[in-house]
């Protein structure tokens, strides 16, 4: 069963995340704004409680009776206690108003009025004095009931308060008892205009709104940037990858992303390089298969012809000759298939192996030491001469895969040994400049008959037909592939310093 994962665009996820964040912040903001005004009102009532306590202390110190005349005189003499307050009212234990700062300048008989408790307000629009009830009703019983309710709340709590709005003004009222020697004499209610509380709440609300708008604008701008410079390029890379899968190059192009200096540019270049490498490998595999089929065709034809003749001839000498041809062709096919399989394995493993720092002198020395013990070298009495005078005793380092570079040197030395006459020397010349190290392998064999020596590096090429059963023609092609993978190059030429001989030069980049 094939599992298919549902996908969601980065943009959609980003929008969802920001939406949830805004909802969360909106809830926090809502509860915060809901708590601002109550907290500010509470702070104001705490201030009122201090004033009421100070008033109680003065009354206790002066040993005042809770009478109308005494309280009126007290209010007149202690106005400093009630600065910035809109109104101060004294109530007896029954909840009846006995003193009010709003009527201090009126006749004291005002306290004897029982039909209505009023607040006088003179408006500039005429000489008429409009009278309205403090609690929104014109009956004393209603006001008394409201005060009594506050007194009941006061008994259950330390302080009783409420807030209200009249026109454009906001007021806070606080009621507390007058306690002298543990005895409650009455109650004091203070009223203060607190428009600054509404102003503070409004300022906080406006600040939050401006902040949210600013954040929204920033997020919107970022969304445009995200969509244009990140999402769209990623979609282009996805289309390009899909085009590779579908083998339709018209589906996606990434040329415009290759020159970006950011991470998407790096990703684009990596994807492009990977694609080119994959295409090259595919092309090499196709070419190798075609070349292998072509190379096998000739020994197969020879094998078929020899087997048919072997079946029809009775001559012993001829049969021995035909058997040798059959063995030769079988060896040739076997070598071709073996070397071809090994080449494919090597190419696959090259991408998995890690490069490391190598000393070129030690690398060559190890390979030469191994070759000195081989039968081909000892039978022909071949000597290896390593010339590193140009190095001036300095260590020359390269960056590469050790066993693959050893394979390169081994193939070149094997090739040189195959063509070298007995009792001869093979020269390995090492030179180094600022950026490149050069390794030349020279022999005194017949050299190359080809005018264009580049063809010797082609797959399945060999100029030794008499020994082809021992050589598949892949050795130098493998050398070229490995060297180019290391960022180097290889070339072949006939020696000019001796009568005959070949020279193959490796050039590898030095470690930076």
C-alpha positions as CSV (number, residue, x, y, z in Angstrom):
1,X,0.0,0.0,0.0
2,X,1.4,3.3,-1.0
3,X,1.2,6.1,1.5
4,X,0.5,9.6,0.1
5,X,1.2,12.5,2.4
6,X,-1.0,15.5,2.1
7,X,0.9,18.7,1.4
8,X,0.4,22.3,2.2
9,X,2.2,25.3,0.8
10,X,4.6,27.2,3.0
11,X,2.5,30.4,2.3
12,X,-0.7,28.7,3.6
13,X,1.1,27.4,6.7
14,X,2.5,30.9,7.3
15,X,-0.9,32.5,7.0
16,X,-2.4,29.9,9.3
17,X,0.3,30.4,11.9
18,X,-0.2,34.2,11.8
19,X,-3.9,33.9,12.0
20,X,-3.7,31.7,15.1
21,X,-1.1,34.1,16.6
22,X,-3.5,37.0,15.9
23,X,-6.4,35.1,17.5
24,X,-4.3,34.3,20.5
25,X,-3.0,37.9,20.9
26,X,-6.5,39.2,20.3
27,X,-7.8,37.2,23.2
28,X,-5.0,38.3,25.4
29,X,-5.6,41.9,24.4
30,X,-9.4,41.6,25.0
31,X,-8.9,40.3,28.5
32,X,-6.2,42.9,29.1
33,X,-8.4,45.8,28.1
34,X,-11.2,44.4,30.1
35,X,-9.0,44.4,33.2
36,X,-7.4,47.9,32.7
37,X,-10.4,50.0,33.7
38,X,-11.3,47.8,36.8
39,X,-7.7,48.0,37.9
40,X,-7.5,51.7,37.5
41,X,-10.9,52.1,39.3
42,X,-9.6,49.9,42.1
43,X,-6.5,52.1,42.5
44,X,-8.7,55.1,42.7
45,X,-10.9,53.5,45.4
46,X,-7.8,52.7,47.4
47,X,-6.9,56.4,47.3
48,X,-10.5,57.2,48.5
49,X,-10.2,54.7,51.3
50,X,-7.0,56.5,52.5
51,X,-8.9,59.8,52.5
52,X,-11.9,58.3,54.4
53,X,-9.5,56.8,57.0
54,X,-7.8,60.1,57.5
55,X,-11.3,61.7,57.8
56,X,-12.2,59.1,60.4
57,X,-9.0,59.8,62.3
58,X,-9.8,63.6,62.4
59,X,-13.3,62.9,63.6
60,X,-12.0,60.6,66.3
61,X,-9.3,63.2,67.3
62,X,-11.9,66.0,67.5
63,X,-14.4,63.7,69.2
64,X,-17.2,64.9,67.0
65,X,-20.8,63.7,67.2
66,X,-22.2,62.5,63.9
67,X,-24.6,65.5,63.8
68,X,-25.4,67.7,60.8
69,X,-24.1,71.0,62.2
70,X,-20.9,69.4,63.6
71,X,-20.2,67.7,60.3
72,X,-20.9,70.8,58.3
73,X,-18.4,72.8,60.3
74,X,-16.0,69.9,60.0
75,X,-16.3,69.9,56.3
76,X,-15.7,73.7,56.1
77,X,-12.6,73.4,58.3
78,X,-11.0,70.4,56.7
79,X,-11.5,71.0,53.0
80,X,-7.8,70.2,52.5
81,X,-8.6,66.6,53.0
82,X,-10.9,66.6,50.0
83,X,-8.8,68.2,47.4
84,X,-9.5,67.1,43.8
85,X,-12.7,65.3,45.0
86,X,-15.9,66.1,43.3
87,X,-18.1,65.5,46.3
88,X,-18.1,64.2,49.9
89,X,-21.3,62.9,51.6
90,X,-21.9,61.8,55.1
91,X,-24.7,59.3,55.9
92,X,-26.0,58.1,59.3
93,X,-26.5,54.5,60.3
94,X,-30.0,54.6,58.7
95,X,-28.6,55.6,55.4
96,X,-29.9,59.2,55.5
97,X,-27.8,62.0,54.2
98,X,-26.6,64.3,56.9
99,X,-23.9,66.4,55.2
100,X,-22.8,67.2,51.7
101,X,-20.0,69.3,50.3
102,X,-22.2,70.3,47.4
103,X,-24.5,72.3,49.7
104,X,-22.0,73.9,52.1
105,X,-22.7,77.3,50.7
106,X,-26.4,76.9,51.0
107,X,-28.5,77.6,54.0
108,X,-28.0,75.0,56.7
109,X,-31.8,74.3,56.7
110,X,-31.2,72.4,53.5
111,X,-30.2,69.4,55.7
112,X,-33.8,69.4,57.1
113,X,-35.4,68.8,53.7
114,X,-36.9,65.3,53.6
115,X,-38.9,65.3,50.4
116,X,-35.8,65.1,48.1
117,X,-32.1,64.9,48.2
118,X,-30.8,67.0,45.4
119,X,-27.6,68.2,43.7
120,X,-27.7,71.8,42.5
121,X,-26.3,72.6,39.2
122,X,-26.4,76.1,37.6
123,X,-26.3,76.0,33.9
124,X,-24.9,78.9,31.9
125,X,-27.8,78.8,29.4
126,X,-30.1,80.7,31.8
127,X,-30.7,81.6,35.3
128,X,-32.9,78.6,35.8
129,X,-31.6,76.1,38.4
130,X,-32.2,72.5,37.3
131,X,-32.6,69.9,40.0
132,X,-31.9,66.2,39.5
133,X,-31.6,63.3,41.8
134,X,-28.2,61.8,42.5
135,X,-29.3,58.3,41.8
136,X,-31.6,58.9,38.9
137,X,-34.9,59.1,40.8
138,X,-36.9,61.8,42.5
139,X,-37.8,59.9,45.6
140,X,-35.9,59.9,48.8
141,X,-36.9,56.3,49.4
142,X,-35.2,55.2,46.2
143,X,-31.9,56.9,47.2
144,X,-32.1,55.5,50.7
145,X,-32.6,52.1,49.2
146,X,-29.5,52.5,47.0
147,X,-27.4,53.7,50.0
148,X,-28.7,50.8,52.1
149,X,-27.6,48.3,49.3
150,X,-24.2,49.8,49.3
151,X,-24.0,49.6,53.1
152,X,-25.0,45.9,52.9
153,X,-22.2,45.4,50.4
154,X,-19.9,47.3,52.7
155,X,-20.6,44.9,55.5
156,X,-19.5,42.0,53.4
157,X,-16.4,43.7,52.0
158,X,-13.9,46.2,53.1
159,X,-15.1,48.9,50.8
160,X,-18.1,49.5,48.5
161,X,-17.7,51.4,45.3
162,X,-19.2,51.9,41.9
163,X,-18.6,53.8,38.7
164,X,-20.9,55.7,36.4
165,X,-20.8,58.1,33.5
166,X,-22.7,61.3,33.1
167,X,-22.5,62.9,29.7
168,X,-18.8,63.1,28.8
169,X,-17.7,62.7,32.4
170,X,-16.7,59.5,34.3
171,X,-17.1,59.3,38.1
172,X,-16.0,56.9,40.7
173,X,-17.9,56.7,44.1
174,X,-16.5,55.0,47.2
175,X,-18.4,54.3,50.4
176,X,-16.7,53.3,53.7
177,X,-17.7,53.5,57.3
178,X,-16.5,56.0,60.0
179,X,-15.1,53.8,62.7
180,X,-14.2,55.3,66.1
181,X,-13.0,53.1,68.9
182,X,-14.5,50.1,67.1
183,X,-17.9,51.7,66.8
184,X,-19.4,52.6,63.4
185,X,-20.8,56.2,63.7
186,X,-21.9,56.5,60.0
187,X,-20.7,56.4,56.5
188,X,-18.7,58.6,54.1
189,X,-19.1,58.5,50.3
190,X,-16.6,60.3,48.2
191,X,-17.1,61.1,44.5
192,X,-14.2,61.9,42.1
193,X,-14.2,62.7,38.5
194,X,-11.9,60.2,36.8
195,X,-11.9,61.0,33.1
196,X,-8.2,60.2,33.0
197,X,-9.2,56.5,33.5
198,X,-11.2,56.5,30.3
199,X,-8.4,58.4,28.6
200,X,-5.8,55.8,29.8
201,X,-8.0,53.0,28.6
202,X,-8.5,54.7,25.2
203,X,-4.8,55.4,24.9
204,X,-4.0,51.7,25.5
205,X,-6.7,50.7,23.1
206,X,-5.4,53.0,20.4
207,X,-1.8,51.9,21.0
208,X,-2.8,48.3,20.6
209,X,-4.7,49.0,17.4
210,X,-1.8,51.0,16.0
211,X,0.6,48.1,17.0
212,X,-1.7,45.5,15.4
213,X,-2.0,47.5,12.2
214,X,1.8,48.0,12.1
215,X,2.4,44.3,12.6
216,X,-0.2,43.5,9.9
217,X,1.5,45.8,7.5
218,X,4.9,44.2,8.2
219,X,3.4,40.7,7.8
220,X,1.8,41.7,4.5
221,X,5.1,43.1,3.2
222,X,6.9,39.9,4.4
223,X,4.2,37.8,2.6
224,X,4.9,39.6,-0.6
225,X,8.7,39.1,-0.1
226,X,8.1,35.5,0.9
227,X,6.0,34.7,-2.1
228,X,8.2,36.5,-4.6
229,X,11.7,35.7,-3.4
230,X,11.2,32.3,-1.7
231,X,7.9,30.5,-2.6
232,X,8.1,31.2,-6.4
233,X,11.7,30.2,-6.7
234,X,11.0,27.0,-4.7
235,X,8.0,26.3,-7.0
236,X,10.4,26.8,-10.0
237,X,12.9,24.3,-8.5
238,X,10.1,21.8,-7.9
239,X,8.9,22.3,-11.6
240,X,12.5,21.8,-12.7
241,X,12.8,18.6,-10.7
242,X,9.5,17.3,-12.1
243,X,10.7,18.1,-15.6
244,X,13.8,15.9,-15.0
245,X,11.5,13.1,-13.9
246,X,9.2,13.6,-16.8
247,X,12.1,14.2,-19.3
248,X,10.4,17.4,-20.4
249,X,12.8,20.3,-20.1
250,X,10.0,22.8,-21.0
251,X,8.4,22.2,-17.6
252,X,10.9,24.0,-15.5
253,X,13.9,26.4,-15.9
254,X,16.3,27.4,-13.1
255,X,18.8,29.6,-15.1
256,X,17.5,32.8,-13.4
257,X,18.1,31.3,-10.0
258,X,21.7,30.2,-10.6
259,X,23.3,33.6,-10.0
260,X,21.6,34.3,-6.7
261,X,24.0,34.7,-3.8
262,X,21.6,33.3,-1.1
263,X,20.7,29.8,-0.1
264,X,18.3,29.4,-2.9
265,X,21.1,30.2,-5.3
266,X,23.3,27.5,-3.7
267,X,20.4,25.1,-3.8
268,X,19.8,25.9,-7.5
269,X,23.4,25.4,-8.4
270,X,23.6,22.2,-6.5
271,X,20.4,20.9,-8.2
272,X,21.8,21.9,-11.6
273,X,25.1,20.3,-10.9
274,X,23.4,17.1,-9.7
275,X,21.2,17.1,-12.8
276,X,24.1,17.6,-15.1
277,X,26.1,14.9,-13.3
278,X,23.1,12.5,-13.5
279,X,22.7,13.2,-17.2
280,X,26.4,12.7,-17.8
281,X,26.3,9.4,-16.0
282,X,23.2,8.3,-17.9
283,X,24.9,9.2,-21.1
284,X,28.0,7.4,-20.2
285,X,26.0,4.3,-19.2
286,X,24.2,4.4,-22.6
287,X,27.5,4.9,-24.5
288,X,29.2,2.2,-22.4
289,X,26.4,-0.3,-23.2
290,X,26.6,0.5,-26.9
291,X,30.4,0.3,-26.9
292,X,30.3,-3.0,-25.0
293,X,27.8,-4.5,-27.4
294,X,30.0,-3.4,-30.3
295,X,33.2,-4.8,-28.7
296,X,31.6,-8.1,-27.9
297,X,30.2,-8.5,-31.4
298,X,33.6,-9.1,-33.0
299,X,34.9,-11.8,-30.6
300,X,31.4,-13.4,-30.8
301,X,31.6,-13.5,-34.5
302,X,35.1,-14.9,-34.3
303,X,34.0,-17.4,-31.7
304,X,31.0,-18.5,-33.9
305,X,33.2,-18.9,-37.0
306,X,35.9,-20.9,-35.1
307,X,33.4,-23.2,-33.5
308,X,31.7,-23.9,-36.9
309,X,35.1,-24.7,-38.5
310,X,36.1,-26.8,-35.4
311,X,33.0,-28.9,-35.9
312,X,33.7,-29.6,-39.6
313,X,37.5,-30.1,-39.6
314,X,39.4,-33.2,-38.7
315,X,42.9,-31.9,-39.1
316,X,44.6,-32.0,-35.6
317,X,46.8,-29.0,-36.3
318,X,43.9,-26.9,-37.5
319,X,41.8,-28.0,-34.6
320,X,44.5,-26.9,-32.1
321,X,44.7,-23.5,-33.9
322,X,40.9,-23.1,-33.8
323,X,40.8,-24.1,-30.1
324,X,43.4,-21.4,-29.3
325,X,41.2,-18.9,-31.2
326,X,38.2,-20.0,-29.1
327,X,40.1,-19.6,-25.9
328,X,41.4,-16.2,-26.9
329,X,37.9,-15.0,-27.8
330,X,36.4,-16.3,-24.6
331,X,39.1,-14.6,-22.6
332,X,38.5,-11.4,-24.5
333,X,34.8,-11.5,-23.8
334,X,35.4,-12.4,-20.2
335,X,37.8,-9.6,-19.7
336,X,35.5,-7.1,-21.4
337,X,32.6,-8.0,-19.1
338,X,34.7,-8.2,-16.0
339,X,36.3,-4.8,-16.6
340,X,33.0,-3.2,-17.7
341,X,31.3,-4.4,-14.5
342,X,34.2,-3.2,-12.4
343,X,34.1,0.2,-14.2
344,X,30.4,0.6,-13.3
345,X,31.0,-0.3,-9.7
346,X,33.9,2.2,-9.5
347,X,31.8,5.0,-11.0
348,X,29.0,4.3,-8.5
349,X,31.4,4.1,-5.5
350,X,33.1,7.4,-6.5
351,X,30.1,9.4,-5.5
352,X,30.0,7.7,-2.0
353,X,33.6,7.9,-1.0
354,X,35.0,10.9,0.9
355,X,38.1,12.8,-0.1
356,X,40.9,13.6,2.2
357,X,44.3,15.3,2.3
358,X,47.0,13.2,0.6
359,X,50.8,13.6,0.3
360,X,51.5,13.0,-3.4
361,X,55.1,11.7,-2.7
362,X,53.8,9.1,-0.2
363,X,51.0,8.1,-2.6
364,X,53.4,7.4,-5.5
365,X,55.9,5.7,-3.2
366,X,53.3,3.2,-2.0
367,X,52.2,2.3,-5.5
368,X,55.8,1.9,-6.7
369,X,56.6,-0.4,-3.8
370,X,53.7,-2.6,-4.6
371,X,54.7,-2.8,-8.3
372,X,58.3,-3.7,-7.5
373,X,56.9,-7.0,-6.2
374,X,54.8,-7.9,-9.2
375,X,55.8,-10.7,-11.6
376,X,55.6,-8.5,-14.7
377,X,58.2,-6.1,-13.2
378,X,60.5,-8.7,-11.9
379,X,60.4,-10.9,-15.0
380,X,61.3,-7.9,-17.2
381,X,63.7,-6.4,-14.6
382,X,62.0,-3.0,-14.8
383,X,63.3,-0.3,-12.5
384,X,61.3,2.8,-11.3
385,X,63.0,6.1,-11.0
386,X,61.2,8.8,-9.0
387,X,62.4,12.3,-9.7
388,X,61.2,14.9,-7.2
389,X,64.0,17.4,-7.4
390,X,61.5,20.1,-8.3
391,X,59.8,19.8,-4.9
392,X,62.9,21.0,-3.0
393,X,62.1,18.7,-0.1
394,X,58.6,20.4,0.4
395,X,55.5,18.4,1.1
396,X,53.0,18.6,-1.7
397,X,49.3,17.9,-0.7
398,X,46.3,17.2,-2.8
399,X,42.7,16.5,-1.9
400,X,41.3,13.2,-3.2
401,X,40.2,9.6,-2.7
402,X,43.3,7.6,-1.9
403,X,42.4,4.2,-3.3
404,X,41.1,5.8,-6.6
405,X,44.3,7.8,-7.2
406,X,46.3,4.6,-6.4
407,X,44.2,2.9,-9.1
408,X,45.1,5.7,-11.5
409,X,48.8,5.3,-10.9
410,X,48.6,1.5,-11.0
411,X,46.9,1.6,-14.4
412,X,49.5,4.0,-15.8
413,X,52.4,2.0,-14.4
414,X,50.9,-1.3,-15.7
415,X,50.5,0.3,-19.1
416,X,54.1,1.5,-19.0
417,X,55.5,-1.8,-17.9
418,X,53.5,-3.6,-20.7
419,X,55.2,-1.5,-23.4
420,X,58.7,-1.2,-21.8
421,X,61.5,-3.5,-23.0
422,X,63.4,-5.7,-20.5
423,X,66.0,-4.2,-18.3
424,X,64.7,-0.7,-18.8
425,X,63.7,2.2,-16.5
426,X,60.4,3.9,-16.0
427,X,60.7,7.5,-14.9
428,X,58.2,9.2,-12.6
429,X,58.7,12.9,-12.7
430,X,57.0,15.0,-10.0
431,X,56.7,18.8,-10.4
432,X,54.7,21.4,-8.5
433,X,53.7,25.1,-9.0
434,X,51.4,27.3,-7.1
435,X,48.1,25.6,-8.0
436,X,48.9,22.3,-9.8
437,X,51.0,19.2,-9.2
438,X,52.2,17.4,-12.3
439,X,53.1,13.6,-12.4
440,X,54.7,12.4,-15.6
441,X,55.2,8.7,-16.3
442,X,57.8,8.0,-19.0
443,X,58.8,4.8,-20.7
444,X,61.1,3.9,-23.6
445,X,58.6,1.6,-25.4
446,X,57.4,2.1,-28.9
447,X,55.3,5.1,-28.1
448,X,52.0,6.0,-29.7
449,X,51.3,5.3,-33.3
450,X,48.3,7.6,-33.3
451,X,48.7,11.2,-34.3
452,X,45.8,12.2,-32.1
453,X,46.6,10.6,-28.8
454,X,43.3,11.6,-27.2
455,X,41.7,8.5,-28.7
456,X,43.7,6.2,-26.4
457,X,41.5,7.4,-23.5
458,X,38.4,6.3,-25.2
459,X,36.5,3.4,-23.8
460,X,37.5,-0.1,-25.2
461,X,40.4,1.3,-27.2
462,X,43.7,-0.6,-27.3
463,X,46.7,-0.5,-29.7
464,X,47.8,-4.0,-28.6
465,X,45.7,-6.4,-30.7
466,X,48.0,-9.3,-30.2
467,X,47.4,-9.3,-26.4
468,X,43.9,-8.1,-26.4
469,X,42.7,-11.0,-24.4
470,X,44.7,-9.6,-21.5
471,X,43.5,-6.0,-21.9
472,X,40.0,-4.7,-22.3
473,X,40.9,-1.2,-23.4
474,X,39.2,0.3,-20.3
475,X,42.2,1.1,-18.2
476,X,43.1,4.5,-19.6
477,X,39.4,5.5,-19.9
478,X,39.0,4.7,-16.1
479,X,42.1,6.8,-15.5
480,X,40.6,9.8,-17.3
481,X,37.3,9.5,-15.5
482,X,38.9,9.4,-12.0
483,X,41.3,12.3,-12.7
484,X,38.5,14.5,-14.1
485,X,36.4,13.7,-11.0
486,X,39.3,15.1,-8.9
487,X,39.3,18.3,-11.0
488,X,42.4,17.4,-12.9
489,X,43.2,16.3,-16.4
490,X,45.4,13.7,-18.2
491,X,47.2,13.8,-21.6
492,X,49.5,11.5,-23.6
493,X,52.3,12.2,-26.0
494,X,55.4,10.7,-27.5
495,X,58.7,11.5,-25.8
496,X,61.0,13.9,-27.6
497,X,64.0,13.5,-25.4
498,X,64.7,9.9,-26.4
499,X,64.5,7.9,-29.6
500,X,61.2,6.3,-28.7
501,X,58.9,6.2,-25.7
502,X,55.6,7.4,-24.4
503,X,54.8,9.9,-21.7
504,X,51.5,10.3,-19.8
505,X,51.0,13.4,-17.6
506,X,48.6,13.8,-14.7
507,X,47.7,17.3,-13.5
508,X,45.9,17.5,-10.2
509,X,44.9,20.6,-8.2
510,X,46.9,21.3,-5.1
511,X,45.2,21.5,-1.7
512,X,44.3,25.2,-1.2
